[in-house]
Amino acid sequence: MGGRVAVRSGGAAVGAAHRALSWRVLPPSPEAAVLVLHGGKEYGAAPPPVLNLPGLRMVPFARAVQSGAKAAGGRSLAVGTVRYRCRGWNGERADAARDAEAALSELVEQLGPVPTVLIGHSMGGRAALRAAAHPCVRGVVALAPWCPQDEPTAHLEGRSVLMLHGDRDKITAPGDTDLFALRARGHGARVAGYRVLGSGHTLMRRAGDWHRAAAGLALALLDLGPLPEEVGAALALPGQAPDGQAPDGLHLPLLGRR
């Protein structure tokens, strides 16, 4: 994955003939699209390896989206993957976000401005949230996202942002996700959040629940499935919660499959 990367003296990475978008499912005339974005590292200019475990972790999510679209009556949905030039975010370069934006540009070139939802894990969640200002993006499903406390949120006005975080995550802090969600609400985003009890950062514990929930939420944002009632109520909440009050709609318990 990833093209050759050269690093100029100023620190900017230049991809050689890099294509940022790889399609898993591409029907003739898709009505909508879902793109998945895997995790990475804080720093790393080398391209992801051939055996890329963060990328493999996202394969079941893409499959769950495909299966959900078929169950919804075979609606025409394109499913793709964002390919990174570098393993790392790399500070102000924000390489993963730049690749997400490039993938969205390629999507428009190939499909036109179809409604799109981004599903991203960890660094991929940060990249998806950063790229969500693109006019095609209807919403983001962020899984254990990396949300530094200075991460911008103003560009999320009018977007739907669904954030899922395991309560045992030791890599990206669930509290940082809450703070990001509240800032985004304050800037006019529609935000809801689930706590995945008993699960950590790798999404391995309760993996089936992660896959089912992320796919269902992405399809719901595209009007290809039902939106859970509790999520709809949370998305309607205005602004930030008053000081001292619980962040309503951000700690919804993710129930397991019955």
Buried (B, 14 or more C-beta within 10 A) or exposed (E): BBBEBEEEEEEEBEBEEBEBBEBBBEBEEBBBBBBBBBBBBEEBBEBBEEEBEBBEBBBBBBBBBBEBBEBBEEBBBBBBBBBBBBBBBBEEBBBBBBBBBBBBBBBBEBBEEBBBBBBBBBBBBBBBBBBBBBEBBBBBBBBBBBBEEEBEBEBBEEBBBBBBBBEEBEEBBBEBBBBBBBBBBBBBBBBBBBBBBEBBBBBEBBBEBBBBBBBBBBBBBBBBBEBBEEBBBBBEBEEBBEEEEEBBBBBBEBEEEE
